[in-house]
Amino acid sequence: MSPGYTQAIRASFFDITRTVDQPQQLPDVARYLEDGLLLLNQGCIVSLSAWEEGQHLLHPDLEPLDYRGKLIVPGFVDTHIHYPQTEMVGSYGEQLLEWLNQYTFPVESQYHCPQHAARMSAFFLQQLLSNGTTTALVFGTVHPQSVDALFTAASALEMRLIAGKVMMDRHGPDALMETPEESYQQTRELIERWHNHGRLSYALTPRYAATSTPELLEKVQQLRHEFPDTWLHTHLSENLQEIAWIKELFPEHNGYLDVYHQYQLTGQRSLFAHCLHLEDHEWDCLHHTDSAIAFCPTSNLFLGSGLFDLKTCWHKGVKMGIGTDIGAGTTFNMLQTMGEAYKVGQLQRYKLSACEAFYHATLGGAKALDLDDRIGNFMPGKEADFVVIDPAVSPLQQMRHTNSRDIWEKLFVLMTLGDDRNIAATWVNGRCVWEVNAPAVNS
């Protein structure tokens, strides 16, 4: 008789069991099992229980995988990242608009080459996995081949990935320019080829309002109507100079967000990166349209763009996830990114707890992407994406882990002292696809 599962894993576990409306609700829905048993079947969660309660479910012929001494959390969800910018991380000295012209556009111009796109896609995905990220919302470049390469590599890994080609028809170099009709046609072909292909999904990806003519935005709107279950992924209110420019380009609109809103690009599955300098009515529009935000602390600090207002985001009831925003962001690692988010909060007298930070990086990010019914915790039926963390890989971490009083302090130490060294293994769709000191599984 079948035991009802095909894999069993013993370890410590932490997750958030359901989404919340306010941060003070999080401790009540957090779950920590110091000695737990996770059962999987065909890439999905069957159950998570305490070892003492669940060991009677074990079939005598199926030995559990023993990760005792490690902490398993749901796979990290990166809600905003640019894969072609991987090769320009750490570019010196500029703020947003100058940084785009000096560094970003020249690098992205290389992605007309399918071979280059394929090499960088493979490298990018291994960077995600080696840092415990199992789901991401990803910018390609204007070139369709950039998205074909990324989706091909992600499909082989069975990753849940949302991506799209950049759409832009002004204020960029000739090598990255397209007409609205070309953008529409190439995007449509990519949607038909990749959207809902396995665990892959497509995001309409206008770079930002300044690089979009009204004619291009009309094409984005047309695609959103033709393919209503796609995502919309762009930038919003990142930099004060950028915001002033948008207002000059679109004087008939009531601010930056209104440009997207009037083209019906707000709404469920619309995610806007940064949102550092929103006006009150823009917060309200995001809430009322059920749009979401990606908070990108390392990028915001690196480019000197500003500080994201976590308190107002909760107060206004706007969905939010965390993004690394490679390559203005400076790390693929979500632990380090959470640590920087804490510092952003501190500068505004907001105390970002470890419980809240891990929520934003897992189930909260899944909610922002409208995927919280599929990923983000260990509830039965969810897809089995998770990361195995070694909480103490250095003498300093070992000391702080040992003298921490409870799981909250251990998690906080992990997100303030942790980095890629703490990632022991990453599981995607019920199989280990990356493990420290072991080659990655690619097919």
C-alpha positions as CSV (number, residue, x, y, z in Angstrom):
1,M,0.0,0.0,0.0
2,S,1.3,3.5,-1.0
3,P,2.3,5.6,2.1
4,G,0.9,8.8,0.4
5,Y,4.3,10.5,0.1
6,T,7.5,9.9,-1.8
7,Q,10.0,11.9,0.3
8,A,10.4,12.6,4.0
9,I,12.7,15.3,5.5
10,R,13.7,15.8,9.1
11,A,14.9,19.2,10.2
12,S,14.0,22.4,12.0
13,F,11.3,24.4,10.1
14,F,10.0,27.9,10.1
15,D,7.2,29.4,8.0
16,I,4.3,31.8,8.1
17,T,1.0,29.8,7.8
18,R,-1.2,32.6,6.3
19,T,-1.1,36.1,4.9
20,V,-1.9,39.0,7.3
21,D,-3.1,42.6,7.1
22,Q,-0.9,44.0,9.9
23,P,2.6,43.1,11.1
24,Q,1.5,42.6,14.7
25,Q,-0.5,39.6,13.5
26,L,2.6,37.8,12.3
27,P,3.8,36.0,15.5
28,D,0.3,34.4,15.8
29,V,0.6,32.8,12.4
30,A,4.3,31.9,12.5
31,R,5.2,28.3,12.9
32,Y,8.5,27.0,14.3
33,L,9.3,23.3,14.7
34,E,12.7,22.6,16.3
35,D,12.4,18.9,15.3
36,G,10.0,18.6,12.4
37,L,9.0,16.1,9.6
38,L,8.1,17.3,6.1
39,L,6.4,14.9,3.8
40,L,6.4,15.4,0.0
41,N,4.7,13.8,-2.9
42,Q,5.3,14.5,-6.6
43,G,6.7,18.0,-6.0
44,C,4.1,19.1,-3.5
45,I,3.8,19.4,0.3
46,V,1.8,16.6,1.9
47,S,2.3,17.7,5.6
48,L,4.5,19.3,8.1
49,S,4.4,18.1,11.7
50,A,6.5,17.8,14.8
51,W,8.7,14.7,14.6
52,E,7.1,13.1,17.6
53,E,3.6,13.6,16.1
54,G,4.5,12.6,12.5
55,Q,7.0,9.8,12.7
56,H,4.3,7.1,12.9
57,L,3.4,8.1,9.3
58,L,6.8,7.0,8.0
59,H,6.8,3.9,5.8
60,P,9.5,1.4,7.0
61,D,11.0,1.3,3.5
62,L,11.4,5.1,3.1
63,E,14.1,6.5,5.2
64,P,13.8,10.3,5.9
65,L,16.5,12.7,4.7
66,D,18.1,14.0,7.8
67,Y,18.9,17.7,7.9
68,R,18.9,18.0,11.7
69,G,21.0,21.0,12.7
70,K,19.7,22.9,9.7
71,L,16.8,25.2,9.4
72,I,14.4,24.8,6.5
73,V,12.3,27.8,5.4
74,P,10.2,28.3,2.3
75,G,12.2,29.3,-0.8
76,F,12.9,33.0,-1.1
77,V,10.8,35.0,-3.5
78,D,12.6,37.9,-5.3
79,T,10.0,40.3,-6.5
80,H,12.2,42.5,-8.7
81,I,15.5,41.6,-10.4
82,H,17.2,42.3,-13.8
83,Y,19.1,39.2,-15.0
84,P,21.2,40.9,-17.7
85,Q,22.5,43.3,-15.1
86,T,24.2,40.5,-13.2
87,E,27.5,41.3,-15.0
88,M,27.5,45.0,-14.0
89,V,26.8,44.7,-10.2
90,G,28.9,47.2,-8.3
91,S,29.2,49.9,-10.9
92,Y,30.5,53.1,-9.3
93,G,29.4,56.6,-8.8
94,E,26.1,57.3,-10.4
95,Q,22.5,57.8,-9.5
96,L,19.6,56.3,-11.4
97,L,19.4,58.1,-14.8
98,E,23.2,58.5,-15.2
99,W,23.7,54.9,-14.1
100,L,21.3,53.7,-16.8
101,N,23.1,55.5,-19.5
102,Q,26.6,54.8,-18.4
103,Y,26.3,51.2,-17.3
104,T,23.0,49.5,-17.9
105,F,22.2,50.3,-21.5
106,P,25.7,49.2,-22.9
107,V,25.5,45.9,-21.0
108,E,22.0,45.1,-22.1
109,S,22.9,45.8,-25.7
110,Q,24.8,42.5,-25.8
111,Y,21.7,40.4,-25.4
112,H,20.9,40.3,-29.1
113,C,23.4,37.4,-29.0
114,P,21.5,34.1,-28.1
115,Q,24.8,32.5,-26.9
116,H,25.6,35.3,-24.6
117,A,22.0,35.3,-23.3
118,A,22.2,31.6,-22.7
119,R,25.5,31.8,-20.8
120,M,24.2,34.6,-18.6
121,S,20.9,32.9,-18.0
122,A,22.6,29.8,-16.7
123,F,24.9,31.9,-14.4
124,F,22.0,34.0,-13.2
125,L,19.8,31.0,-12.2
126,Q,22.7,29.4,-10.4
127,Q,23.2,32.6,-8.5
128,L,19.5,32.6,-7.5
129,L,19.6,28.9,-6.4
130,S,22.9,29.2,-4.5
131,N,21.3,32.0,-2.5
132,G,18.1,30.1,-1.8
133,T,15.8,32.0,-4.2
134,T,13.3,29.7,-5.8
135,T,10.9,32.2,-7.4
136,A,11.7,35.5,-9.1
137,L,10.1,38.3,-11.2
138,V,12.7,39.1,-13.8
139,F,13.5,41.8,-16.3
140,G,15.1,40.6,-19.6
141,T,16.3,43.0,-22.2
142,V,14.5,44.4,-25.2
143,H,15.7,41.4,-27.2
144,P,13.3,38.4,-27.4
145,Q,16.2,36.0,-27.3
146,S,17.1,37.2,-23.8
147,V,13.7,35.9,-22.6
148,D,13.9,32.7,-24.7
149,A,17.3,31.9,-23.1
150,L,16.1,32.6,-19.5
151,F,12.9,30.6,-19.8
152,T,14.7,27.7,-21.5
153,A,17.1,27.4,-18.6
154,A,14.4,27.9,-15.9
155,S,12.2,25.2,-17.6
156,A,15.0,22.7,-17.3
157,L,15.2,23.4,-13.6
158,E,11.4,23.3,-13.1
159,M,11.6,26.8,-11.5
160,R,8.6,29.0,-10.9
161,L,9.7,32.1,-12.8
162,I,7.9,35.1,-14.1
163,A,9.8,37.2,-16.8
164,G,9.4,39.4,-19.8
165,K,11.3,41.3,-22.4
166,V,11.8,45.0,-21.9
167,M,9.5,47.2,-23.9
168,M,10.9,50.7,-24.8
169,D,10.8,53.0,-27.7
170,R,12.4,56.2,-26.7
171,H,15.2,57.8,-24.5
172,G,17.6,55.0,-25.0
173,P,20.4,54.0,-27.4
174,D,19.6,52.9,-30.9
175,A,20.6,49.3,-30.1
176,L,17.7,49.1,-27.6
177,M,15.0,50.9,-29.5
178,E,12.0,49.3,-31.0
179,T,8.7,50.5,-32.5
180,P,5.5,50.0,-30.6
181,E,4.3,47.5,-33.2
182,E,7.6,45.5,-33.0
183,S,7.3,45.5,-29.2
184,Y,3.7,44.3,-29.4
185,Q,4.4,41.5,-31.9
186,Q,7.5,40.2,-30.2
187,T,5.9,40.3,-26.8
188,R,2.8,38.5,-28.1
189,E,4.9,35.7,-29.6
190,L,6.8,35.3,-26.3
191,I,3.6,35.1,-24.3
192,E,2.2,32.4,-26.7
193,R,5.4,30.5,-26.4
194,W,6.1,30.7,-22.7
195,H,3.2,31.9,-20.6
196,N,1.8,29.1,-18.4
197,H,4.4,26.7,-19.8
198,G,5.1,24.4,-16.9
199,R,5.9,26.7,-13.9
200,L,6.8,29.7,-16.2
201,S,4.7,32.8,-16.5
202,Y,5.0,36.0,-18.5
203,A,5.2,39.6,-17.3
204,L,4.6,42.6,-19.6
205,T,7.7,44.7,-19.0
206,P,7.7,48.3,-20.0
207,R,11.0,49.5,-18.6
208,Y,9.5,52.7,-17.1
209,A,7.3,55.5,-18.2
210,A,10.1,57.7,-19.5
211,T,11.2,55.1,-22.1
212,S,7.6,54.5,-23.3
213,T,5.7,56.7,-25.7
214,P,1.9,56.9,-25.4
215,E,1.7,54.6,-28.4
216,L,3.8,51.9,-26.7
217,L,1.8,52.1,-23.5
218,E,-1.3,51.6,-25.7
219,K,0.3,48.4,-27.0
220,V,1.0,47.3,-23.4
221,Q,-2.6,48.0,-22.5
222,Q,-3.8,46.0,-25.6
223,L,-1.7,43.0,-24.5
224,R,-3.0,43.2,-21.0
225,H,-6.5,43.0,-22.3
226,E,-5.7,40.1,-24.7
227,F,-3.8,38.2,-22.0
228,P,-5.4,39.2,-18.7
229,D,-3.7,36.5,-16.6
230,T,-0.2,37.9,-17.4
231,W,1.8,40.0,-15.0
232,L,2.8,43.7,-15.4
233,H,6.3,44.6,-14.1
234,T,7.8,48.0,-14.2
235,H,9.4,50.8,-12.1
236,L,7.7,53.6,-10.2
237,S,8.9,56.6,-8.2
238,E,12.5,55.5,-7.7
239,N,14.3,58.8,-8.0
240,L,13.3,62.4,-7.6
241,Q,14.9,63.5,-10.9
242,E,13.1,60.6,-12.6
243,I,9.7,61.7,-11.1
244,A,10.2,65.3,-12.3
245,W,11.1,64.0,-15.8
246,I,8.0,61.8,-16.0
247,K,5.8,64.8,-15.0
248,E,7.3,66.8,-17.8
249,L,6.8,64.0,-20.3
250,F,3.2,63.3,-19.3
251,P,1.9,66.7,-18.1
252,E,-1.7,65.7,-18.7
253,H,-1.5,63.0,-16.0
254,N,-1.8,63.4,-12.3
255,G,1.7,62.2,-11.4
256,Y,3.8,59.2,-12.2
257,L,1.5,56.3,-11.2
258,D,-1.4,57.9,-13.1
259,V,0.5,57.3,-16.3
260,Y,0.2,53.6,-15.8
261,H,-3.2,53.8,-14.2
262,Q,-4.8,55.6,-17.2
263,Y,-3.5,52.9,-19.5
264,Q,-5.1,50.3,-17.2
265,L,-1.8,48.8,-16.1
266,T,-2.5,48.9,-12.4
267,G,-4.3,46.0,-10.7
268,Q,-3.9,42.4,-9.5
269,R,-0.6,41.0,-10.8
270,S,0.8,44.5,-11.4
271,L,4.0,45.0,-9.5
272,F,5.8,48.3,-9.3
273,A,9.4,48.4,-8.1
274,H,10.7,50.9,-5.6
275,C,7.8,53.4,-4.9
276,L,10.0,55.6,-2.7
277,H,8.4,59.0,-3.2
278,L,4.7,58.2,-3.6
279,E,2.1,60.9,-3.0
280,D,-0.9,60.0,-0.8
281,H,-3.3,59.5,-3.7
282,E,-0.8,57.1,-5.3
283,W,-0.7,54.9,-2.2
284,D,-4.5,54.9,-2.3
285,C,-4.5,54.0,-6.0
286,L,-2.2,51.1,-5.4
287,H,-4.4,49.8,-2.6
288,H,-7.7,50.2,-4.4
289,T,-6.4,48.5,-7.6
290,D,-4.8,45.6,-5.6
291,S,-1.4,46.4,-7.1
292,A,1.8,45.5,-5.4
293,I,5.2,46.9,-4.6
294,A,8.8,45.5,-4.6
295,F,10.9,47.0,-1.8
296,C,14.6,46.9,-3.0
297,P,16.7,48.1,-0.1
298,T,20.2,47.5,-1.4
299,S,19.4,49.1,-4.7
300,N,17.7,52.1,-3.1
301,L,20.8,52.7,-0.9
302,F,23.4,52.0,-3.5
303,L,21.9,54.5,-6.0
304,G,21.0,57.0,-3.3
305,S,17.4,56.9,-4.4
306,G,15.7,57.1,-1.0
307,L,14.1,55.1,1.9
308,F,11.1,52.9,1.4
309,D,8.3,53.6,3.9
310,L,7.3,50.3,5.4
311,K,5.0,51.8,8.0
312,T,2.9,53.6,5.4
313,C,2.8,50.5,3.1
314,W,1.2,48.5,5.9
315,H,-1.1,51.5,6.9
316,K,-2.3,51.9,3.3
317,G,-2.8,48.1,2.9
318,V,-0.6,47.7,-0.2
319,K,0.9,44.3,-0.9
320,M,4.7,44.2,-0.8
321,G,7.5,41.8,-1.4
322,I,11.3,42.2,-1.3
323,G,13.5,42.5,-4.4
324,T,17.2,42.3,-4.7
325,D,17.1,44.5,-7.9
326,I,20.4,43.1,-9.3
327,G,22.3,45.0,-10.7
328,A,21.8,48.2,-8.8
329,G,21.2,45.9,-5.9
330,T,24.4,44.6,-4.5
331,T,23.6,41.0,-3.5
332,F,21.5,38.0,-4.7
333,N,21.3,36.9,-1.1
334,M,17.9,37.5,0.6
335,L,19.4,37.3,4.1
336,Q,21.6,40.2,3.4
337,T,18.8,42.0,1.6
338,M,16.6,41.6,4.7
339,G,19.4,42.9,6.9
340,E,19.6,46.1,4.7
341,A,15.8,46.4,4.9
342,Y,16.1,46.4,8.7
343,K,18.5,49.3,8.5
344,V,16.2,51.2,6.2
345,G,13.5,50.8,8.8
346,Q,15.8,51.9,11.6
347,L,16.5,55.2,9.7
348,Q,12.8,55.9,9.9
349,R,12.2,54.6,13.5
350,Y,10.5,51.5,12.2
351,K,11.5,48.2,13.9
352,L,11.5,45.5,11.2
353,S,11.3,42.2,13.1
354,A,12.8,39.0,11.8
355,C,9.3,37.5,11.6
356,E,8.2,40.3,9.4
357,A,11.3,40.3,7.2
358,F,11.0,36.5,6.6
359,Y,7.3,37.0,5.8
360,H,8.1,39.6,3.1
361,A,10.8,37.3,1.6
362,T,8.5,34.3,1.5
363,L,4.7,34.3,1.8
364,G,4.4,38.1,1.6
365,G,6.4,38.1,-1.6
366,A,4.2,35.2,-2.9
367,K,1.1,37.3,-2.1
368,A,2.6,40.3,-3.9
369,L,3.0,38.1,-7.0
370,D,-0.5,36.5,-6.6
371,L,1.2,33.2,-6.0
372,D,0.4,32.7,-2.3
373,D,-2.0,29.8,-3.2
374,R,1.0,27.9,-4.7
375,I,4.2,28.9,-2.8
376,G,5.4,30.7,0.3
377,N,4.9,28.2,3.2
378,F,4.6,24.5,4.0
379,M,0.8,24.1,3.9
380,P,-0.5,20.9,2.3
381,G,-0.8,21.1,-1.5
382,K,1.8,23.9,-1.9
383,E,4.6,23.4,-4.3
384,A,7.8,22.1,-2.6
385,D,10.2,25.0,-3.0
386,F,12.4,25.5,0.1
387,V,15.9,26.4,1.2
388,V,18.0,24.5,3.8
389,I,19.9,27.0,5.9
390,D,23.0,26.3,8.1
391,P,22.5,28.9,10.8
392,A,26.1,29.0,12.0
393,V,28.9,28.8,9.4
394,S,31.4,31.1,11.1
395,P,32.8,31.4,14.6
396,L,30.8,34.7,15.1
397,Q,27.6,33.1,13.8
398,Q,28.2,30.0,16.0
399,M,28.6,32.2,19.1
400,R,25.5,34.3,18.4
401,H,23.4,31.3,17.4
402,T,24.4,29.5,20.7
403,N,23.7,32.5,22.9
404,S,20.4,33.5,21.2
405,R,17.4,33.2,23.5
406,D,14.7,32.0,21.1
407,I,13.9,31.5,17.4
408,W,13.2,35.2,16.9
409,E,16.7,36.2,18.0
410,K,18.2,33.3,15.9
411,L,16.3,34.5,12.8
412,F,17.4,38.1,13.4
413,V,21.0,37.1,13.8
414,L,20.7,35.1,10.6
415,M,19.4,38.0,8.6
416,T,22.0,40.5,10.0
417,L,25.1,38.3,9.9
418,G,24.0,35.8,7.2
419,D,25.0,35.5,3.6
420,D,25.4,33.0,0.8
421,R,27.6,30.8,3.0
422,N,24.5,29.9,5.1
423,I,22.7,28.3,2.1
424,A,23.2,24.5,2.4
425,A,20.8,23.4,-0.2
426,T,17.9,24.6,-2.4
427,W,15.0,22.5,-3.4
428,V,12.7,23.3,-6.4
429,N,9.5,21.4,-7.1
430,G,10.4,18.6,-4.7
431,R,14.0,18.0,-5.7
432,C,17.4,19.3,-4.7
433,V,18.7,21.5,-7.5
434,W,21.6,23.1,-5.6
435,E,23.7,21.9,-2.7
436,V,26.9,23.3,-1.2
437,N,30.0,21.5,-2.5
438,A,28.0,19.6,-5.0
439,P,27.3,20.2,-8.7
440,A,23.9,21.6,-9.6
441,V,21.2,19.4,-11.3
442,N,20.2,21.0,-14.6
443,S,17.7,18.5,-16.0
